[in-house]
Amino acid sequence: MRWVAIFEDAPGMLDVRKEKGQAHLDYLIANEREILIGGGLRAGPGESFVGGLWVLDVANRDRAVELIENDPYYAPSFRNYKLFAWGKALENKVVQL
């Protein structure tokens, strides 16, 4: 089942990003079979990060929550998230990034 997680950063998250950036990237790589796409969100090119987005393919919602809350970036006082079930409209279309 596919899920989309949208993260919203609070003030102070920049310090978490600086401190745990490499651990976060390592975590994404270690879980790349389930975290299909991940990246930071900005209001515009070159601006500061305001959040992030993941596309997950996991067995169930509980597994999505587990992946999110075990991420080194997960700091409830600095980052919250919303989790949505997602159905891909163009199922067979592959996008090259």
FIMAR-823027 format. One record per residue: residue in three letters; x, y, z of N, C-alpha, C in turn. Coordinates in nm, 4 decimals. Atoms other than C-alpha are relative to their C-alpha. Layout:
@code = Ala&n_x = X&n_y = Y&n_z = Z&ca_x = X&ca_y = Y&ca_z = Z&c_x = X&c_y = Y&c_z = Z .
...
REM end
This chain:
@code = Met&n_x = 0.0846&n_y = -0.1173&n_z = 0.0000&ca_x = 0.0000&ca_y = 0.0000&ca_z = 0.0000&c_x = 0.0892&c_y = 0.1237&c_z = 0.0000 .
@code = Arg&n_x = -0.0787&n_y = -0.1230&n_z = 0.0064&ca_x = 0.1314&ca_y = 0.3434&ca_z = -0.0873&c_x = -0.0559&c_y = 0.1061&c_z = 0.0944 .
@code = Trp&n_x = 0.0326&n_y = -0.1086&n_z = -0.0908&ca_x = 0.1363&ca_y = 0.6308&ca_z = 0.1582&c_x = 0.0873&c_y = 0.1194&c_z = -0.0350 .
@code = Val&n_x = -0.0778&n_y = -0.1230&n_z = 0.0129&ca_x = 0.2502&ca_y = 0.9919&ca_z = 0.1364&c_x = 0.0058&c_y = 0.0645&c_z = 0.1381 .
@code = Ala&n_x = -0.0204&n_y = -0.0726&n_z = -0.1257&ca_x = 0.3979&ca_y = 1.1609&ca_z = 0.4415&c_x = 0.0451&c_y = 0.1405&c_z = -0.0348 .
@code = Ile&n_x = -0.0375&n_y = -0.1397&n_z = 0.0181&ca_x = 0.4126&ca_y = 1.5397&ca_z = 0.4438&c_x = 0.0428&c_y = 0.0531&c_z = 0.1361 .
@code = Phe&n_x = -0.0593&n_y = -0.0483&n_z = -0.1245&ca_x = 0.6389&ca_y = 1.6871&ca_z = 0.7086&c_x = 0.0010&c_y = 0.1521&c_z = 0.0011 .
@code = Glu&n_x = -0.0058&n_y = -0.1451&n_z = -0.0181&ca_x = 0.6197&ca_y = 2.0420&ca_z = 0.8436&c_x = 0.0992&c_y = 0.0299&c_z = 0.1116 .
@code = Asp&n_x = -0.1039&n_y = -0.0358&n_z = -0.0974&ca_x = 0.9240&ca_y = 2.1879&ca_z = 1.0185&c_x = -0.0417&c_y = 0.1202&c_z = 0.0831 .
@code = Ala&n_x = 0.0192&n_y = -0.1117&n_z = -0.0921&ca_x = 0.8959&ca_y = 2.4141&ca_z = 1.3210&c_x = 0.1347&c_y = 0.0693&c_z = 0.0202 .
@code = Pro&n_x = -0.1279&n_y = -0.0643&n_z = -0.0314&ca_x = 1.1569&ca_y = 2.6678&ca_z = 1.4293&c_x = 0.0847&c_y = -0.0942&c_z = 0.0861 .
@code = Gly&n_x = -0.0902&n_y = 0.0893&n_z = -0.0715&ca_x = 1.4577&ca_y = 2.4768&ca_z = 1.5568&c_x = 0.0335&c_y = -0.1247&c_z = -0.0786 .
@code = Met&n_x = -0.0267&n_y = 0.1196&n_z = 0.0784&ca_x = 1.4397&ca_y = 2.2010&ca_z = 1.2965&c_x = 0.1301&c_y = 0.0117&c_z = -0.0775 .
@code = Leu&n_x = -0.1267&n_y = -0.0176&n_z = 0.0731&ca_x = 1.7361&ca_y = 2.3514&ca_z = 1.1115&c_x = 0.1163&c_y = -0.0568&c_z = 0.0807 .
@code = Asp&n_x = -0.1057&n_y = 0.0568&n_z = -0.0853&ca_x = 1.9564&ca_y = 2.2560&ca_z = 1.4086&c_x = -0.0027&c_y = -0.1525&c_z = -0.0025 .
@code = Val&n_x = 0.0131&n_y = 0.1455&n_z = 0.0092&ca_x = 1.8201&ca_y = 1.8999&ca_z = 1.3961&c_x = 0.0546&c_y = -0.0474&c_z = -0.1340 .
@code = Arg&n_x = -0.0493&n_y = 0.0347&n_z = 0.1333&ca_x = 1.8912&ca_y = 1.8899&ca_z = 1.0219&c_x = 0.1530&c_y = 0.0004&c_z = -0.0030 .
@code = Lys&n_x = -0.1463&n_y = -0.0107&n_z = -0.0008&ca_x = 2.2505&ca_y = 2.0035&ca_z = 1.0784&c_x = 0.0632&c_y = -0.1129&c_z = 0.0804 .
@code = Glu&n_x = -0.0566&n_y = 0.1006&n_z = -0.0899&ca_x = 2.3114&ca_y = 1.7593&ca_z = 1.3629&c_x = -0.0185&c_y = -0.1428&c_z = -0.0510 .
@code = Lys&n_x = 0.0342&n_y = 0.1382&n_z = 0.0346&ca_x = 2.1443&ca_y = 1.4517&ca_z = 1.2148&c_x = -0.0131&c_y = -0.0252&c_z = -0.1492 .
@code = Gly&n_x = 0.0143&n_y = 0.0114&n_z = 0.1446&ca_x = 2.1679&ca_y = 1.5070&ca_z = 0.8392&c_x = 0.0534&c_y = -0.1291&c_z = -0.0586 .
@code = Gln&n_x = -0.0581&n_y = 0.1219&n_z = 0.0567&ca_x = 2.4014&ca_y = 1.2178&ca_z = 0.7597&c_x = -0.0727&c_y = -0.1241&c_z = 0.0497 .
@code = Ala&n_x = 0.0741&n_y = 0.1141&n_z = -0.0541&ca_x = 2.2172&ca_y = 0.9773&ca_z = 0.9898&c_x = -0.1353&c_y = -0.0137&c_z = -0.0702 .
@code = His&n_x = 0.1275&n_y = -0.0003&n_z = 0.0724&ca_x = 1.8909&ca_y = 1.0752&ca_z = 0.8165&c_x = 0.0184&c_y = -0.0583&c_z = -0.1397 .
@code = Leu&n_x = -0.0255&n_y = 0.0528&n_z = 0.1348&ca_x = 2.0369&ca_y = 1.0096&ca_z = 0.4694&c_x = 0.0319&c_y = -0.1493&c_z = 0.0050 .
@code = Asp&n_x = -0.0305&n_y = 0.1423&n_z = -0.0166&ca_x = 2.1775&ca_y = 0.6757&ca_z = 0.5874&c_x = -0.1277&c_y = -0.0805&c_z = 0.0256 .
@code = Tyr&n_x = 0.1271&n_y = 0.0660&n_z = -0.0304&ca_x = 1.8326&ca_y = 0.5864&ca_z = 0.7220&c_x = -0.0852&c_y = -0.0152&c_z = -0.1262 .
@code = Leu&n_x = 0.0765&n_y = 0.0078&n_z = 0.1250&ca_x = 1.6661&ca_y = 0.6692&ca_z = 0.3894&c_x = 0.0567&c_y = -0.1091&c_z = -0.0901 .
@code = Ile&n_x = -0.0641&n_y = 0.1013&n_z = 0.0844&ca_x = 1.9184&ca_y = 0.4533&ca_z = 0.2037&c_x = -0.0270&c_y = -0.1404&c_z = 0.0542 .
@code = Ala&n_x = 0.0231&n_y = 0.1309&n_z = -0.0613&ca_x = 1.8772&ca_y = 0.1649&ca_z = 0.4485&c_x = -0.1440&c_y = -0.0477&c_z = -0.0185 .
@code = Asn&n_x = 0.1418&n_y = 0.0335&n_z = 0.0133&ca_x = 1.4990&ca_y = 0.1767&ca_z = 0.3938&c_x = -0.0555&c_y = 0.0328&c_z = -0.1379 .
@code = Glu&n_x = 0.0424&n_y = -0.0442&n_z = 0.1329&ca_x = 1.4884&ca_y = 0.2583&ca_z = 0.0219&c_x = -0.1002&c_y = -0.0939&c_z = -0.0682 .
@code = Arg&n_x = 0.1015&n_y = 0.0896&n_z = 0.0577&ca_x = 1.2728&ca_y = -0.0456&ca_z = -0.0566&c_x = -0.1403&c_y = 0.0420&c_z = 0.0410 .
@code = Glu&n_x = 0.1312&n_y = -0.0444&n_z = -0.0478&ca_x = 0.9907&ca_y = 0.1110&ca_z = 0.1445&c_x = -0.0186&c_y = 0.1510&c_z = -0.0114 .
@code = Ile&n_x = 0.0071&n_y = -0.1453&n_z = 0.0192&ca_x = 1.0718&ca_y = 0.4836&ca_z = 0.1276&c_x = 0.0464&c_y = 0.0248&c_z = -0.1426 .
@code = Leu&n_x = -0.0316&n_y = -0.0041&n_z = 0.1422&ca_x = 1.0538&ca_y = 0.5192&ca_z = -0.2502&c_x = 0.0557&c_y = 0.1339&c_z = -0.0451 .
@code = Ile&n_x = -0.0415&n_y = -0.1359&n_z = 0.0349&ca_x = 1.0952&ca_y = 0.8956&ca_z = -0.2750&c_x = 0.0009&c_y = 0.0804&c_z = 0.1290 .
@code = Gly&n_x = -0.0059&n_y = -0.0868&n_z = -0.1166&ca_x = 1.2023&ca_y = 1.1432&ca_z = -0.0092&c_x = 0.0779&c_y = 0.1248&c_z = -0.0339 .
@code = Gly&n_x = -0.0738&n_y = -0.1232&n_z = 0.0228&ca_x = 1.3149&ca_y = 1.5014&ca_z = -0.0065&c_x = -0.0580&c_y = 0.1155&c_z = 0.0787 .
@code = Gly&n_x = 0.0395&n_y = -0.1199&n_z = -0.0720&ca_x = 1.2991&ca_y = 1.8416&ca_z = 0.1535&c_x = -0.0894&c_y = 0.0901&c_z = -0.0832 .
@code = Leu&n_x = 0.0886&n_y = -0.0971&n_z = 0.0645&ca_x = 1.0377&ca_y = 2.1037&ca_z = 0.0742&c_x = 0.0439&c_y = 0.1401&c_z = 0.0367 .
@code = Arg&n_x = -0.0354&n_y = -0.1407&n_z = -0.0183&ca_x = 1.1111&ca_y = 2.4735&ca_z = 0.0304&c_x = -0.1097&c_y = 0.0866&c_z = -0.0623 .
@code = Ala&n_x = 0.0982&n_y = -0.0928&n_z = 0.0584&ca_x = 0.8890&ca_y = 2.7737&ca_z = -0.0420&c_x = 0.0403&c_y = 0.0387&c_z = -0.1425 .
@code = Gly&n_x = -0.0509&n_y = -0.0326&n_z = 0.1324&ca_x = 1.1090&ca_y = 2.8453&ca_z = -0.3462&c_x = 0.1428&c_y = -0.0493&c_z = -0.0132 .
@code = Pro&n_x = -0.1367&n_y = 0.0459&n_z = 0.0212&ca_x = 1.4406&ca_y = 2.7433&ca_z = -0.5019&c_x = 0.1008&c_y = 0.0805&c_z = 0.0832 .
@code = Gly&n_x = -0.1042&n_y = -0.0651&n_z = -0.0779&ca_x = 1.7337&ca_y = 2.8171&ca_z = -0.2724&c_x = -0.0432&c_y = 0.0507&c_z = 0.1366 .
@code = Glu&n_x = 0.0475&n_y = -0.0465&n_z = -0.1307&ca_x = 1.5147&ca_y = 2.9072&ca_z = 0.0247&c_x = 0.0207&c_y = -0.1086&c_z = 0.1051 .
@code = Ser&n_x = -0.0169&n_y = 0.0950&n_z = -0.1102&ca_x = 1.5319&ca_y = 2.7370&ca_z = 0.3641&c_x = -0.1054&c_y = -0.1097&c_z = -0.0076 .
@code = Phe&n_x = 0.0948&n_y = 0.1102&n_z = -0.0062&ca_x = 1.3670&ca_y = 2.4002&ca_z = 0.4146&c_x = -0.1131&c_y = 0.0345&c_z = 0.0962 .
@code = Val&n_x = 0.1175&n_y = -0.0199&n_z = -0.0849&ca_x = 1.0149&ca_y = 2.4169&ca_z = 0.5563&c_x = -0.0669&c_y = -0.1323&c_z = 0.0357 .
@code = Gly&n_x = 0.0583&n_y = 0.1312&n_z = -0.0255&ca_x = 0.9405&ca_y = 2.0456&ca_z = 0.5602&c_x = 0.0580&c_y = -0.1041&c_z = -0.0928 .
@code = Gly&n_x = -0.0454&n_y = 0.1080&n_z = 0.0865&ca_x = 0.9674&ca_y = 1.7295&ca_z = 0.3586&c_x = -0.1170&c_y = -0.0830&c_z = -0.0478 .
@code = Leu&n_x = 0.1018&n_y = 0.0875&n_z = 0.0559&ca_x = 0.7798&ca_y = 1.4647&ca_z = 0.1657&c_x = 0.0608&c_y = -0.1365&c_z = -0.0257 .
@code = Trp&n_x = -0.0390&n_y = 0.1377&n_z = 0.0326&ca_x = 0.8061&ca_y = 1.0875&ca_z = 0.1424&c_x = -0.1152&c_y = -0.0675&c_z = -0.0715 .
@code = Val&n_x = 0.0943&n_y = 0.0953&n_z = 0.0573&ca_x = 0.6315&ca_y = 0.8386&ca_z = -0.0806&c_x = 0.0466&c_y = -0.1371&c_z = 0.0465 .
@code = Leu&n_x = -0.0337&n_y = 0.1301&n_z = -0.0577&ca_x = 0.6228&ca_y = 0.5006&ca_z = 0.0932&c_x = -0.0834&c_y = -0.1104&c_z = -0.0644 .
@code = Asp&n_x = 0.0732&n_y = 0.1190&n_z = 0.0421&ca_x = 0.5232&ca_y = 0.1539&ca_z = -0.0221&c_x = 0.0231&c_y = -0.1042&c_z = 0.1090 .
@code = Val&n_x = -0.0130&n_y = 0.0838&n_z = -0.1198&ca_x = 0.4609&ca_y = -0.0480&ca_z = 0.2936&c_x = -0.1232&c_y = -0.0886&c_z = 0.0156 .
@code = Ala&n_x = 0.1088&n_y = 0.0952&n_z = -0.0218&ca_x = 0.2387&ca_y = -0.3292&ca_z = 0.4201&c_x = -0.1253&c_y = 0.0652&c_z = 0.0580 .
@code = Asn&n_x = 0.1158&n_y = -0.0609&n_z = -0.0660&ca_x = 0.0177&ca_y = -0.1021&ca_z = 0.6319&c_x = 0.0395&c_y = 0.1343&c_z = 0.0627 .
@code = Arg&n_x = -0.0233&n_y = -0.1320&n_z = -0.0598&ca_x = -0.0205&ca_y = 0.2334&ca_z = 0.8062&c_x = 0.0958&c_y = -0.0077&c_z = 0.1186 .
@code = Asp&n_x = -0.0886&n_y = 0.0136&n_z = -0.1159&ca_x = 0.1512&ca_y = 0.1080&ca_z = 1.1208&c_x = 0.1471&c_y = -0.0021&c_z = -0.0418 .
@code = Arg&n_x = -0.1387&n_y = 0.0045&n_z = 0.0473&ca_x = 0.4665&ca_y = 0.0337&ca_z = 0.9210&c_x = 0.0447&c_y = 0.1379&c_z = -0.0471 .
@code = Ala&n_x = -0.0348&n_y = -0.1361&n_z = 0.0423&ca_x = 0.4577&ca_y = 0.3827&ca_z = 0.7675&c_x = 0.0344&c_y = 0.0859&c_z = 0.1219 .
@code = Val&n_x = -0.0244&n_y = -0.0771&n_z = -0.1226&ca_x = 0.4347&ca_y = 0.5375&ca_z = 1.1153&c_x = 0.1324&c_y = -0.0433&c_z = 0.0631 .
@code = Glu&n_x = -0.1251&n_y = 0.0501&n_z = -0.0570&ca_x = 0.7179&ca_y = 0.3152&ca_z = 1.2375&c_x = 0.1215&c_y = 0.0570&c_z = -0.0734 .
@code = Leu&n_x = -0.1111&n_y = -0.0563&n_z = 0.0776&ca_x = 0.9458&ca_y = 0.4278&ca_z = 0.9537&c_x = 0.0184&c_y = 0.1487&c_z = 0.0294 .
@code = Ile&n_x = -0.0065&n_y = -0.1439&n_z = -0.0259&ca_x = 0.8620&ca_y = 0.7935&ca_z = 1.0129&c_x = 0.0581&c_y = 0.0281&c_z = 0.1385 .
@code = Glu&n_x = -0.0371&n_y = -0.0332&n_z = -0.1376&ca_x = 0.9052&ca_y = 0.7865&ca_z = 1.3883&c_x = 0.1350&c_y = -0.0592&c_z = 0.0426 .
@code = Asn&n_x = -0.1352&n_y = 0.0492&n_z = -0.0261&ca_x = 1.2345&ca_y = 0.5919&ca_z = 1.3750&c_x = 0.1060&c_y = 0.0764&c_z = -0.0782 .
@code = Asp&n_x = -0.0928&n_y = -0.0837&n_z = 0.0764&ca_x = 1.3914&ca_y = 0.8420&ca_z = 1.1340&c_x = 0.0752&c_y = 0.0930&c_z = 0.0960 .
@code = Pro&n_x = -0.0746&n_y = -0.0930&n_z = -0.0852&ca_x = 1.6721&ca_y = 1.0426&ca_z = 1.2982&c_x = -0.0531&c_y = 0.1441&c_z = -0.0030 .
@code = Tyr&n_x = 0.0582&n_y = -0.1345&n_z = 0.0072&ca_x = 1.4934&ca_y = 1.3590&ca_z = 1.1809&c_x = -0.1276&c_y = 0.0133&c_z = 0.0827 .
@code = Tyr&n_x = 0.1252&n_y = -0.0094&n_z = -0.0727&ca_x = 1.1826&ca_y = 1.2713&ca_z = 1.3774&c_x = 0.0246&c_y = 0.0597&c_z = 0.1380 .
@code = Ala&n_x = -0.0096&n_y = -0.0724&n_z = -0.1269&ca_x = 1.1662&ca_y = 1.5215&ca_z = 1.6611&c_x = -0.1341&c_y = 0.0707&c_z = 0.0165 .
@code = Pro&n_x = 0.1357&n_y = -0.0536&n_z = -0.0064&ca_x = 0.8025&ca_y = 1.5859&ca_z = 1.7574&c_x = -0.0096&c_y = 0.1479&c_z = 0.0350 .
@code = Ser&n_x = 0.0079&n_y = -0.1416&n_z = -0.0351&ca_x = 0.8803&ca_y = 1.9280&ca_z = 1.9025&c_x = 0.0462&c_y = 0.0905&c_z = -0.1152 .
@code = Phe&n_x = -0.0501&n_y = -0.0795&n_z = 0.1127&ca_x = 1.0419&ca_y = 2.0399&ca_z = 1.5735&c_x = -0.0584&c_y = -0.0402&c_z = -0.1345 .
@code = Arg&n_x = 0.0512&n_y = 0.0471&n_z = 0.1293&ca_x = 0.8638&ca_y = 1.8388&ca_z = 1.3039&c_x = -0.1251&c_y = -0.0827&c_z = 0.0231 .
@code = Asn&n_x = 0.1200&n_y = 0.0832&n_z = -0.0039&ca_x = 0.5108&ca_y = 1.7122&ca_z = 1.2631&c_x = -0.0259&c_y = -0.0546&c_z = -0.1392 .
@code = Tyr&n_x = 0.0285&n_y = 0.0595&n_z = 0.1305&ca_x = 0.3655&ca_y = 1.5049&ca_z = 0.9835&c_x = -0.1471&c_y = -0.0341&c_z = -0.0127 .
@code = Lys&n_x = 0.1319&n_y = 0.0510&n_z = 0.0360&ca_x = 0.0450&ca_y = 1.4106&ca_z = 0.8082&c_x = 0.0250&c_y = -0.1183&c_z = -0.0919 .
@code = Leu&n_x = -0.0175&n_y = 0.1224&n_z = 0.0757&ca_x = 0.0075&ca_y = 1.0677&ca_z = 0.6550&c_x = -0.1280&c_y = -0.0296&c_z = -0.0771 .
@code = Phe&n_x = 0.1151&n_y = 0.0224&n_z = 0.0873&ca_x = -0.2207&ca_y = 0.9939&ca_z = 0.3610&c_x = 0.0192&c_y = -0.1267&c_z = -0.0816 .
@code = Ala&n_x = -0.0015&n_y = 0.1106&n_z = 0.0952&ca_x = -0.3064&ca_y = 0.6766&ca_z = 0.1711&c_x = -0.0018&c_y = 0.0616&c_z = -0.1394 .
@code = Trp&n_x = -0.0134&n_y = -0.0596&n_z = 0.1329&ca_x = -0.2210&ca_y = 0.7359&ca_z = -0.1946&c_x = -0.0209&c_y = -0.1048&c_z = -0.1079 .
@code = Gly&n_x = 0.0192&n_y = 0.0830&n_z = 0.1183&ca_x = -0.3447&ca_y = 0.5819&ca_z = -0.5170&c_x = 0.0566&c_y = 0.0727&c_z = -0.1202 .
@code = Lys&n_x = -0.0674&n_y = -0.0607&n_z = 0.1153&ca_x = -0.1284&ca_y = 0.6506&ca_z = -0.8199&c_x = -0.0923&c_y = -0.0046&c_z = -0.1205 .
@code = Ala&n_x = 0.0928&n_y = -0.0074&n_z = 0.1135&ca_x = -0.3374&ca_y = 0.7682&ca_z = -1.1176&c_x = 0.0553&c_y = -0.0682&c_z = -0.1244 .
@code = Leu&n_x = -0.0606&n_y = 0.0586&n_z = 0.1194&ca_x = -0.0965&ca_y = 0.6628&ca_z = -1.3920&c_x = 0.0906&c_y = -0.1145&c_z = 0.0445 .
@code = Glu&n_x = -0.0679&n_y = 0.1121&n_z = -0.0652&ca_x = 0.0005&ca_y = 0.3250&ca_z = -1.2515&c_x = 0.1246&c_y = -0.0492&c_z = -0.0730 .
@code = Asn&n_x = -0.1133&n_y = 0.0567&n_z = 0.0741&ca_x = 0.2362&ca_y = 0.2146&ca_z = -1.5271&c_x = 0.0995&c_y = 0.1026&c_z = -0.0499 .
@code = Lys&n_x = -0.0902&n_y = -0.1040&n_z = 0.0460&ca_x = 0.4013&ca_y = 0.5475&ca_z = -1.5977&c_x = 0.1203&c_y = 0.0086&c_z = 0.0944 .
@code = Val&n_x = -0.1230&n_y = -0.0108&n_z = -0.0763&ca_x = 0.7624&ca_y = 0.5640&ca_z = -1.4836&c_x = 0.0594&c_y = 0.1374&c_z = -0.0262 .
@code = Val&n_x = -0.0582&n_y = -0.1322&n_z = 0.0128&ca_x = 0.9127&ca_y = 0.9043&ca_z = -1.4183&c_x = 0.1496&c_y = -0.0108&c_z = 0.0289 .
@code = Gln&n_x = -0.1432&n_y = -0.0020&n_z = -0.0204&ca_x = 1.2871&ca_y = 0.9437&ca_z = -1.4597&c_x = 0.0387&c_y = 0.1302&c_z = 0.0690 .
@code = Leu&n_x = -0.0419&n_y = -0.1191&n_z = -0.0746&ca_x = 1.4350&ca_y = 1.1828&ca_z = -1.2050&c_x = 0.1426&c_y = 0.0332&c_z = -0.0310 .
REM end
